[in-house]
């Protein structure tokens, strides 16, 4: 599997200038980018090394081998859950291993809805990574200071703004950044999203009470940016379904 040229260039840039910079997980050739607020806090040093510190070197190895999703899926399931690869993290992990409100569970529901698949059962494996590329606006999971978090987010916005890779997705879902870094005025997002992604604000939807999302599109209406709540906890399936409906329109363009 050949990754996008822009992705390989991004991996090389990170390696050269800051190999500790977090790149992300999932399929670099996907049509949908998910930008979350930050990596989950973690006190496990081995897990931090596996998921964060090795992220760039793992992507470099994947790129050199032209490793694809199907290649990772050929790992023996019993062993692969302990074999971490950012292309398909913890291959073999099943839904019931995470609580119902966990972000992975919500992302799996959203992925199945967008791609017209039946809802996964508890014993089914996660596979949403094949359909999304995921990154974080802050790559400092241990940093809980709000001011420092905001500085991290500002730096990451500059990274995203500067690289073609992030401009090539048909759909971008920005999750959980409503109150930090992408502040609202009078209930609507500022033009910050418009400046970063070259889109125009089109309106707000509230499919479920107190669960809103904001829509932005490119001038030619071929690219969609959605500002959403954090995709976890009590987010309703109806909320995810409405996001899926509009996302499907754009990945087919």
C-alpha positions in Angstrom: 0.0 0.0 0.0 1.5 3.3 -1.0 0.7 6.2 1.4 0.0 9.6 0.1 3.1 11.5 -1.0 2.1 14.3 1.4 1.9 11.9 4.3 5.4 10.5 3.6 6.7 14.0 3.4 5.1 14.8 6.8 6.7 11.7 8.4 10.1 12.8 7.1 9.6 16.3 8.4 8.7 15.1 11.9 11.7 12.7 11.9 14.0 15.5 10.9 12.8 18.3 13.2 11.2 16.6 16.2 10.9 12.8 16.1 8.9 13.0 19.4 6.0 14.9 17.6 2.8 12.8 17.5 1.5 12.1 14.0 -1.6 9.9 14.6 -3.2 6.5 14.0 -5.3 4.9 11.4 -5.3 4.9 7.6 -3.3 7.8 6.0 -5.2 7.2 2.7 -8.6 7.5 4.3 -11.1 10.2 3.2 -12.0 11.2 6.8 -9.7 12.9 9.4 -10.7 13.0 13.0 -9.0 15.6 15.2 -9.5 15.0 18.9 -8.5 17.4 21.7 -5.7 15.4 23.3 -4.3 12.0 24.0 -5.8 10.3 27.0 -3.8 10.7 30.2 -1.6 7.7 30.8 0.7 6.7 33.7 2.0 3.6 32.0 5.5 4.3 30.7 5.5 1.4 28.3 2.2 2.4 26.9 3.4 6.0 26.4 6.5 4.8 24.6 4.4 2.5 22.4 1.7 4.9 21.5 3.4 8.3 21.6 7.2 8.2 21.6 7.5 5.5 18.9 4.8 7.0 16.7 7.1 8.6 14.2 9.5 5.7 13.9 6.6 3.3 13.5 5.2 5.3 10.6 8.6 5.5 9.0 8.9 1.7 9.1 5.4 1.3 7.8 6.1 3.7 4.9 9.4 2.0 4.1 7.6 -1.4 3.9 4.5 0.0 2.2 2.6 -1.7 4.9 -1.2 -1.6 4.5 -4.1 -2.3 6.7 -4.6 -5.8 5.3 -0.9 -6.6 6.1 -1.4 -5.7 9.7 -4.7 -7.7 9.9 -2.8 -10.8 9.0 -1.1 -10.9 12.4 -2.2 -13.8 14.6 -5.1 -12.3 16.6 -3.8 -13.7 19.9 -0.4 -12.1 19.5 -1.5 -8.9 17.6 -3.4 -7.4 20.5 0.0 -7.0 22.1 1.7 -5.9 18.8 1.1 -2.2 18.4 1.1 -0.5 15.0 -0.4 3.0 14.5 -1.9 1.9 11.3 -4.2 -0.5 13.2 -3.6 -0.1 17.0 -4.1 -3.2 19.1 -5.3 -5.3 16.2 -7.7 -8.0 17.4 -9.2 -5.9 20.2 -13.0 -6.5 20.6 -15.7 -4.0 21.4 -16.6 -5.4 24.8 -13.1 -4.7 26.0 -14.0 -1.0 26.2 -17.0 0.5 28.0 -20.0 1.6 25.9 -19.1 5.3 26.2 -15.5 4.9 25.3 -14.3 7.0 22.3 -13.4 3.8 20.3 -16.9 2.5 20.7 -18.4 5.8 19.4 -15.9 5.9 16.5 -16.8 2.4 15.5 -20.5 3.3 15.5 -19.8 6.4 13.4 -17.6 4.4 10.9 -20.2 1.7 10.5 -22.9 4.3 9.9 -20.9 6.2 7.3 -20.0 3.0 5.4 -23.5 1.4 5.6 -22.4 -1.5 7.7 -24.4 -3.3 10.3 -23.7 -2.3 13.9 -20.9 -4.4 15.5 -21.6 -6.9 18.2 -19.8 -7.0 21.5 -17.5 -9.9 20.3 -16.6 -8.2 17.0 -13.2 -6.5 16.5 -12.7 -2.8 16.1 -12.0 -1.8 12.5 -12.7 1.9 12.3 -9.0 2.7 11.9 -9.3 1.5 8.3 -11.7 4.3 7.5 -10.3 7.2 9.6 -7.0 8.9 10.2 -6.9 10.2 13.8 -4.7 12.9 15.3 -4.8 15.1 18.4 -4.7 18.9 18.8 -2.5 18.4 21.8 0.0 15.6 21.9 0.8 16.0 25.7 -1.3 13.5 27.5 0.3 14.1 30.9 0.0 17.8 30.8 -3.2 18.9 32.6 -2.4 22.6 32.9 -4.9 24.6 30.9 -2.5 27.4 29.8 0.1 24.9 28.8 -2.5 22.8 26.9 -3.5 25.9 25.0 0.1 26.5 24.0 0.4 22.9 22.8 -2.8 23.4 20.8 -1.5 26.6 19.2 1.6 24.8 18.1 -0.4 21.9 16.7 -2.6 24.2 14.7 0.5 25.6 13.1 1.6 22.1 12.2 -1.8 21.3 10.6 -1.9 24.6 8.8 1.5 24.1 7.3 1.2 20.6 5.7 -0.6 19.5 2.6 -1.5 16.1 4.1 -4.1 17.7 6.4 -5.7 19.6 3.4 -6.3 16.4 1.4 -9.2 14.9 3.4 -12.7 15.1 2.1 -14.2 15.2 5.6 -12.6 16.6 8.8 -14.3 16.1 12.1 -12.9 18.3 14.9 -14.1 16.7 18.2 -14.2 18.3 21.6 -12.5 21.6 20.9 -15.4 23.9 21.5 -14.0 25.5 24.6 -10.3 25.6 24.0 -8.4 26.7 21.0 -11.5 27.0 18.9 -13.6 29.4 21.0 -17.2 30.4 20.2 -18.9 33.8 20.1 -22.6 34.0 20.6 -22.9 30.2 20.3 -21.1 30.0 16.9 -17.5 29.1 16.1 -15.1 31.9 15.2 -13.5 32.2 11.8 -10.4 30.3 13.2 -11.6 27.1 11.6 -12.2 28.9 8.4 -8.7 30.3 8.4 -7.0 26.9 9.2 -9.0 24.8 6.7 -10.1 27.3 4.1 -13.8 26.7 4.6 -16.9 28.8 5.3 -19.3 28.4 8.2 -22.7 27.2 7.1 -24.7 26.7 10.2 -25.4 24.7 13.4 -27.4 21.5 13.9 -28.9 20.1 17.1 -30.2 16.6 16.3 -30.4 15.8 20.0 -31.1 18.3 22.8 -27.8 20.0 23.9 -25.8 17.9 21.4 -24.8 20.3 18.6 -22.4 20.3 15.7 -21.3 23.1 13.4 -20.9 22.8 9.6 -18.2 24.4 7.4 -17.6 23.7 3.7 -15.2 24.7 1.1 -16.1 27.3 -1.6 -16.6 24.5 -4.2 -18.6 22.5 -1.7 -16.4 19.5 -2.1 -14.9 19.5 1.4 -16.6 19.3 4.8 -15.4 20.4 8.2 -17.6 19.5 11.2 -16.9 20.9 14.7 -18.5 18.4 17.1 -18.6 17.4 20.7 -16.2 14.9 22.1 -17.2 11.6 20.7 -17.6 9.7 23.9 -19.8 9.3 26.9 -23.5 10.0 26.4 -23.3 11.1 22.8 -26.4 9.7 21.2 -26.5 7.4 18.3 -28.9 9.8 16.6 -26.2 12.5 16.9 -23.7 10.3 15.2 -26.2 9.2 12.6 -26.8 12.8 11.5 -23.0 13.5 11.2 -22.7 10.2 9.2 -25.4 11.3 6.8 -23.7 14.6 5.9 -20.2 12.9 5.8 -21.4 10.3 3.3 -22.3 13.0 0.9 -18.8 14.4 0.8 -16.7 11.2 0.8 -18.5 10.2 -2.4 -17.7 13.5 -4.2 
